[in-house]
Amino acid sequence: MPGPGPDPGPDPGPGHDLGPDLPLDLDLELDLVERPFTERGSRLLVTAGPDGLRVARAQYETPLDATTELTALVVRDRDGRPAPVVSATPTGVEFANGATLMFADTATLVIAGRDGRARWRLPDGTERTLALTGCHVLTGPPGHWSAPAVRAAARARWDQWFARMPAVRPDLAERARMAWWTLAVNLLPIGGREGLVPSKYGYVGVWNWDALFHAVGLRHAWPALARDQILLLLDHQLPDGRLPDVVHDHGVLAETTDLPRSDLARLGEHVGRANGAAPSSGVVPVTKPPLAAWAVWKVHEADPDVPFLAAVYPKLVRAHTWWFSHSDPDGDGLPEYLHPYSSGLDDSPVWDHGPRAEPPDLNSYLVLQADRLADIADAIGLPSEAEDWRARAAGHAALLVAERWNGTRFTTLAAGEEVPVRTVLDLMPLLTGRLPADVAATLERTLRSAAFWGEHPVPTVAFDDPAFAPDAMWRGPVWLNVNHLLVEGLRRSGFAATAEELRQRTLAMVRDAGGLYEYWNPLTGARAAGATSGFGWSAALFIDLACGE
């Protein structure tokens, strides 16, 4: 959805028509706080500030205050009276005097008007004033733009994007439109492809498992774009087979000397995931939970593409093998997370017991991955390899039960010792679909118990656990990726009714909370205090769940 090129024709002067009124028939208002005015492929974000609008640039691990292009943007009418913002939609920001702020292309913001003035402040304190007598570049390279052409092109871009939005039931339509818009504006050129970042507020890179969840949501309407999210990761696979933790503007994050500090110390901040870290001892490889084959198969189910499967299969095999050859230090056949970042649950209380841990989710994912690699092998004509992968999945699931099931729960180990904290990760073996019936039934009962099944399930730490904190990142809040995986696990393990109830409760929570947040308070169902907004996988997985998946 690139922006239009400059129009070489004359710009309309004062009193000339700026183009037809083209209301966006999407009922999607941008509040310029949680939902900034921005564009697919653009680093620029327009937000409301205390003294006017602010324009800043989204960059990897850089707060917006450090990338400000201008602040205190105020429009006044011909009599000098303030002309406040009256409407902000994906196509433009409208002021009371008829002036409009629009994207001419991904690097260029223009402001068009018939009369009045605009005033703003540059980062060095210089103040600028502009008479609104046509269409003018506010920030970006110099150029000549026609307001009607810019407006029409913006409308065409967004009409094209929303025309692809999957159909959902009426009560979910408003939040689905917000989700579909979020997926568009979070797309940026990164790593040689168009990658979907988690959020332009603080998460400006392509995180490993975020990309996989994004692909699962995009597959319903834009499977080629979904495949690109997976390929972006595979393009940057390390020589040892590992997939990087993050692909960003400067390369990849694939190793670290840091340990994350508790999210409790940074509630409410829009910061990157690696910010605020404390030093650890030595360099540790980092990645994210192994779900690439799962995501590849999801996309293939929506839009079969055997050549794609054949192209990615060798890389998926190498990525799967890495966990056993490089991340199983005790050699017991049950790999571990060597660093909190690799788990994706950076500040879970599991990590209060040490920087290396083996919660049951990791080996559950690896069982699922082996089954999906078997499906892929079958599809590309490798039946003997498919048989081998299914045997591996069965053996791995049996080992997980034999070594980590204590009769009531799957245990988590850290530094070789059992961790007492009860987290939602204890339930992830449901995802294997290979548990003994009595074990699966016990997990389903645990999920539906008072420990996890409140009005807004599922908390990431049990409600009655001493470590439960409803607003603290992975220490209690509800996350859509967790609920999405549990829905699938319940289905795979034969609990369709519970899966459907969890799906409906999750959709209702997101529908009623007002936005696509990073995570939600499980006691209130509202945005948790530390969560960012416009979060990519929340948008993608809401779409996927709303489509019945």
N, C-alpha and C positions, 0 to 999 in steps of 0.2 A: 504494500500500500504506500508507495513512494509519493512524495509531494509533487505538485505540478512544477514545471519549469517556468522561468520568468516569461511574462507576456511582453513582447516587444512593442505592442501598440500603446497609444497614449493613455495615460491614467485620467480618470474622470476628475475634473476640478470641482470647486465649490458649486453646490446646487445640482450636480449631476447625479444620476441614479447610481447607487452603489450595488445594484443587483437585486433580484427578487428576494422577498422574505422566504427563506427555506427552512421552516421549522423542522427540527429533527423528530421524526415520528417514532421515537424510541422511549420516551418518558424517562430519560436518563439525565438527571441533573447532577452536575459536579459541584460539590460543596467547597472545593479549593482548599480543603484541609485534609480529610482522609482521601479524597479523590481529586487529585490535581488536574489541571488542564495540561495535557501532554499528548504525544502522538506516537504511533507505531514507528519505531526506528529512531526516535529523537531522544537526546539526553536532556533536553530542556523541560523543566517543570515550572508551571505557574501556580503559585499558592497565595492564599490570603495572609497578610501580615498585619500587625497592629496599626501601621501607618499607610497601608495600601497594598498593592500586589507585589509579590517578589518573584523573580525569575532566577532559578539556580540550575546547575548542571549535575546530573546523576553520574557519579564516578565510583569505581571500586574502592571500598573501604575508606571513603571520604565523606564526612558529614556535609550536608547541604550548606551549612553556614560558611564552609571553606570554599564553596564553588559558586558563590552568588555572582550573577551577572548584573543584576540591578535590583533595587528595592524601592519602596515608597512610590510605586506607580499609582498616580491619581489622575483621573480625567475630570475636567470641569467643562461646563457648558459655555455658551457664548457670553453669558452674563457673569461668569466666574463662579457660579455655584457648583458644588461637588456633584458629579454624575456617578452615583454608585453602580456597582454591578447589579444588574437585574436578572441575568440569566447566564449560566455557564453549562454548555453541553459539549459533546465531543467535537463539534464543528467550530465552536468559537465562544468567546466571552463577550457578552453584550452589556453595554453601559446605558444608563438612563437617557443620555442624549443621542443614542443611536450609533455611537462609536462601537467598533468591534475589534477584538484581538483574535488573530487567526494564525495558524501555521501555513506559511507559504511553501515550505519544504521542511525537512527534518531539522535543519540547522537555522531556520529563519522564522522569526515571529514578526508579523506585521500588525499595525494598527491602522484602521481605516475609519474615517468620519467625514462629516460635512461641515462641522463647525466645532468650536471649542478648542481646548488645549489639553495636552497630556504632559505631565511632569513626573520625573523619576530621579533617583539618585544612583550613581555608579559606586562600585566598591571603594574607590579612593575618596569618596565624599563629594565629588563633583555633581552638581545638579544640572539636569537637562530639561529643556522645555521645547515642545513641538506644537505648532499650529496644525490642527486636524483639518486639512483641506485636500483629502485624497487618501491614498494608501502609502504608508511609510514603513520602512524597516525599523523595527524597535531593537532587535538584537539579531545578529547574523551577518553574513557577507552583504556588501552593497548590491542592490539590484532594483529593477523597476518592475513593479507588480500591479496587476489589475485586480481590484477588490472583487468584482463579480466573478472573475476567473478563479481566484483563490477560494472564494466561498463555494462556488459550484464544484470545484475539485475536491474540497473537503467533504462536502455532502456525498459526492460520488464514492469517495474512499470508504466512508463509514456505511453507506448503503450496501456496498459490496461486502464489507466485513460482516455486517449483521445479517445479510441475506444467507450466510452460511451457518448461522446459529442453530444448533439442534433444537427441535421442538420439545417443549416441556409442558407440564400441566399448568393451567392458568395461575394458580396461587404461587407458583414458583417463578413465573415469568419475569417479574421485576428484578429478583435477585439473579436470575440467569442472565439477563441483559447486562447487569453490572459485572457478572463474572466474565462474560464474553468480551466486554470492553476491557476488563483488566488484562485478559490474555493478550489482547492486541497491543495495549500501550506498554506492556512489559517486554515486548519483543525489541531486541537491539542487535546490531551487528557485533558479534563476539566470536572469536576463535575461527574465523573464516566462514561462518554460517550465520543465519538469523536465529539467535538463541533467546529463549524466554527466561528472563531473570526473575527471581522470587519477588522482588519489589524494587522500585526506583527509590524508595525510602530505605537506604542502608544496605541493600543486598544486590549490588550491581555486578553480578557475575553469574555464571551458570553453575549452580551447585549440582552435584552428581545425582542424588536421588530426587531432588526437585525436578530435574529435567525429565526423569522417567515418569513421575506423576503428571507433569505437564503433557507429556506425550499421550498418556492415557486419556486425558480430557480432550485434547485436540483431535484424537483419532476419529471422533464422531462426525466431524465436519471438514477437517483439513488433514487427512492422513499423511500427505507428503510433508507438511510442516511438522507433524508428530514424529515422523521418521528422522527428520533433520535434528530434532532434539537429542535423539539417541545417537545419531551419527556424530554429532558434535563431541560427545563424550568419547566415542570409539576412535575418532580422529586423533585424540590426545592420549591414547592408551600408552602406558609406560612400557619400557622394554621387558620388565618382569611380568607383564600381564595385568598389572593393577590399573584400575581406572582412577583418574585423579579425583580429589575431593572437590575442587573448583577449577573451572576454566574462566579466566578473566582477561582483562585488557592487556595485561603484562605477561601472560603465560598461564601457568597452572599452579595450584597449590596441591602438592602431593607429599609433602613432608613438613614437619614442624618441630620446634623446640618448645612450644607453648602448651599451657594447660588452661582451659577456660575457667574463669571465676564464676561464682554463682550469679545467676540472673537476678537474685534478690537485690544486688547492689546497683543494678542498672535498669530497674523498672521504668518504663516510659521513655527511654532513650531510643532514638533511631540510629542504631549503630550496627556495624558489620559483625558477622559471627565470630571473626577472629580477634575483634577488638577487646580490650580490657583483659588480656591474657597474662598469666603469670609464668615465669620461666620454669621449665622442667629440666630433667637431666638428659641431654643427648637428643639427637635427631631421630624422630619416629616417623615411619611412613603413615600417611593418612589417606583414606578413601571414604566411601559411604556404603551403607548396607547393600548387599548384592541382590538387585532386583532387575537388572538389565534384560535378562532373557524373559522374565515375566512381562515387562513392558513391551518388548518386541512382539511377543505372542499376542498381547492385547491388541496392538495395532494391526497385526496380521489378521486377527479375527474380524476386525471392522473393515479391512480393505486388503484382501489377500494379495501378497506380492512375494512369490517364491524366489525370484532373483535377489530381492532384498534379504530374505532369510539366508540364502546361500552365501551372500557377501559378508553378513555379520556373524555367522555361526562360528568361524574359527576364532574371532576375537572374543566372543562370548565364552567359548571354551577356555581360552587362556585366562580370562578374568575370573572364571569360576575356579580354575585350578590354583590361582594365586592364593586363595584363602587357605588351602590345605598345605601348600608348599612354603608360604611365607608368614602365615598368621595363626599357626597352631604350635606355639612354642613348646608345649609339653608333649606334643606328638600323640595325643590320645584320640585323634580323629574328629574332635569337636573344636573347630577354630574359635578364636577369641578376637575381641576388639583390642588392638594394641594401644589405642588412644581414644579418648572420648569423642573427638571429631568424627572418627570412623563410624561410630554408632548412629550419628545424626541426632542423638539425644544429649547434647553437650553438657548440660548441667543437671542431668538426672541424679537423684540421690544415690543411685548405683555407684557413681563416681566418687562419692564421699568416702568410699572404702578402698580407693586406689585407682591409678590411671590405666590399669589393664583389667578387663573384665569379660566374663562370658555369660551374658543374659541369654535366655532361651530363644529370643527372636532371631539371632544370627543364624543358628543352625536350622531353625525353621525355614528361613529364607533360602538357605542352601538346599534344603530338601525340595522346596518349591522350584528353585532354579533347575535342579536336575530333572525334574518332571517336565519343565518347559523346554529344556534342551532336548529331551526325548521327543517332544512334539515337533520341534523344529527339525530334528534329524529325520524323523518320519516324512515330514513335508518335502524335504530336499532329496529324498531317496536314499537315506542311509539307515535302513532298518536294523542292522546289527548294532550300530551305535545307539540307536534309540532304545533297543533292548538293554544295552549296557547302562544307559543313563537311568532307566527305570529301576534296574537292579540296585544302582547306587543310591537312588532316592529311598528305596525300601530299606536298604541296609543302614543308611544314615538316620532315618526316622527311628528304626529299632534301637540304634545306639543311643540316640537322644533320650528315648524312654528308659532304656536300661540304666543309663548313667546319671540322669538328672531328674527323673520322676521319683518323688519321695512318698507317694501315696496320696498326697493332697494337693501338691503343686509342683511345677517345674522350678528347680532351684537356679539361682544366679550365683556364680562364683566370682570373687575378686581376690587376686593374689592367692588363689587356691583355697580360700575360705568361703563358706556360704554367707551370702548377704541377707540380712533379715528383712530389709525393706521390700514391700510388696508393690510391684508396679504392673502396669498393663502388659508389659513384656512377658510376664508369666503366662499370659493367655495366647501368645502368638503361635505356639505349636498347633493350634487349630488350623492354621493356614496350610499345614502340610497335607491335610486330608487323609493322613495315613496313621492316625493314632488308634490304639485299641478302643473299642466302644466305651468301656467304662472310664478310661482316661478322658476321652473327649467329653463325655457327659459330665464329669466332675468339673472340667473347665467351663462348660456352658453354665452350670449351676453357680460357679464362682462369679462369672460375669454378671449373672442376674441377681446376685446377692447384694446386700446393702453395702458391701465393700466397693462395688463398681457401678451399680445400676441405680443412679439417682434420676432426678427429673431430666438432667442433661448429661447422659452418659457419653463417653466413657472417660473418667479421669485417668491421667497418666500415672498417678500414684493413688492407691486405695484411699477412699474417704477416711477410713478409720486408722490409717497408718500415721505414726507421729511425724513422718516427713512430709505429709500432705500440705501443700500451700497452693490455694486455688488460682493465684495470679502469677506464679513463678514458673514460667516457661515449661520445662519438662518435669516439674515437681507437683503437678496436679491438674493443670488445664486440659481441656479437650482439644485434640488436634485432628483435623480432617483426615490426614493420611493414616493415622492409627485406626480411626473408625472405619475408613474405607477398607483397610486390610482385614479388620475383624469381620466386617460384613462378608467379605470373600471367604475368610476362614470358616465362618459359621456355615456358609453354603456348602463349602467343600467337605465339611465334617457332618453334614446331614441335619443342620438346625435351621431350616429355611424360615420358619416363623420368627425365630429370634433375630435372624439376619434382616428380615423385612422390617421388624419393629425398630431395630437399630438404624436402619437406613432412613425410615420415616422420621424418627426422632432427630437424627442428625440434620436432615433437610429442614425440619421445622425450626431447629435452633438457629441455623444460618439465615433462614428466611426472615426470622423475627428479630435478629440481633442488629440489623441495620447495615452490615458491611461484610466484606470478605477479609476477615482478619487472619492473623498468623495463628492465633489460638484463642480459646474462649474459657471464661470462668465456669466451671461445672456446677457451681451452686446457683448462679443467676442466669446462665446462658448468654450473658453479655460479653462484650470484648474484654479480655483480661487486661490488667493494667499495663503489662509490659509488651503487649503485642503490637506489631506494626500493622498497617492497613494495606489494602490492595495486594494481597498476598497470592502469588501465582498458583501454588498447589491447592490452596483453598478454593480458588476460582475453578481450576481444572477438575478437581475431584467433586466439587458441588455439581458441575455439569455432568460428570460421569454418573454420580448417584441419582441425579434428577432424570437421567435417561434410563434409569432402571437397572444400572450396573452395580 
